[in-house]
């Protein structure tokens, strides 16, 4: 048999997020793209804590896009809380392992 078998591969990040400066109330996207077989599951962490998206909370203003990027409908930023500002990292996992992107900081302009 000379047919090649597609082998499972551990995830690797092919597009890393970059630092973002965004105005309060504006949309923003943190890019992340991972490859692997089986297709890796992507999760985001901010300052070490897992980011909830509309998959866990339908009311969330954060959406995990099909490719793995994190989309903010609007940046929340108030006197009391700055829930979106921080350092983000994207983690892709499958059964063979995980890959972590480089850090990207999201900063809110004009405060």
SVG drawing of the C-alpha trace seen along z (x, -y; Angstrom):
<svg xmlns="http://www.w3.org/2000/svg" viewBox="-28 -60 33 62">
<polyline fill="none" stroke="black" stroke-width="0.4" points="0.0,0.0 1.5,-3.3 -1.3,-5.5 -0.2,-8.1 -2.0,-8.1 -2.8,-11.5 -1.1,-11.6 -2.4,-13.4 -0.3,-16.4 -0.1,-18.5 -1.4,-22.0 0.7,-24.9 -0.2,-28.6 0.1,-29.9 -1.2,-33.4 -0.4,-35.1 -2.4,-37.9 -0.9,-41.4 -1.2,-44.2 -4.4,-46.2 -5.3,-49.8 -9.0,-50.3 -11.5,-53.0 -14.1,-52.3 -17.3,-51.1 -15.7,-50.1 -15.4,-46.5 -12.0,-44.8 -10.5,-41.5 -7.6,-39.6 -6.4,-37.2 -5.4,-33.6 -5.2,-30.8 -4.1,-27.3 -3.5,-24.2 -3.5,-20.6 -5.1,-17.3 -7.6,-16.8 -8.5,-20.5 -7.5,-22.0 -9.9,-23.6 -8.9,-27.2 -9.4,-29.0 -8.3,-32.5 -6.9,-33.6 -6.6,-37.1 -4.1,-37.8 -4.0,-34.0 -7.8,-33.6 -9.9,-31.9 -12.0,-34.2 -15.7,-33.5 -17.3,-33.9 -20.8,-33.6 -20.4,-29.9 -20.5,-29.8 -22.6,-32.9 -25.1,-33.9 -25.1,-37.4 -21.3,-37.8 -20.0,-40.6 -17.1,-38.3 -17.3,-35.8 -15.0,-33.1 -14.8,-33.2 -14.6,-29.9 -10.9,-30.3 -10.0,-30.9 -9.9,-34.7 -11.5,-36.5 -14.0,-39.2 -15.3,-41.9 -18.7,-43.4 -17.7,-46.5 -15.0,-47.2 -16.4,-47.5 -14.5,-50.1 -15.8,-52.0 -14.7,-53.8 -15.3,-50.8 -14.2,-48.0 -11.9,-47.5 -13.0,-44.0 -11.4,-43.9 -8.1,-45.5 -5.2,-43.2 -2.8,-40.7 -4.3,-37.9 -3.0,-34.6 -4.5,-32.1 -4.1,-28.3 -4.9,-25.6 -5.3,-22.0 -5.9,-18.6 -5.1,-15.1 -1.5,-15.4 -0.7,-18.5 -1.2,-22.2 0.3,-25.4 0.3,-28.8 0.5,-32.0 2.6,-35.0 1.1,-37.6 -1.0,-40.4 -2.1,-43.3 -5.4,-45.0 -5.4,-48.6 -8.3,-51.1 -7.5,-54.5 -8.6,-57.9 -9.1,-57.3"/>
</svg>
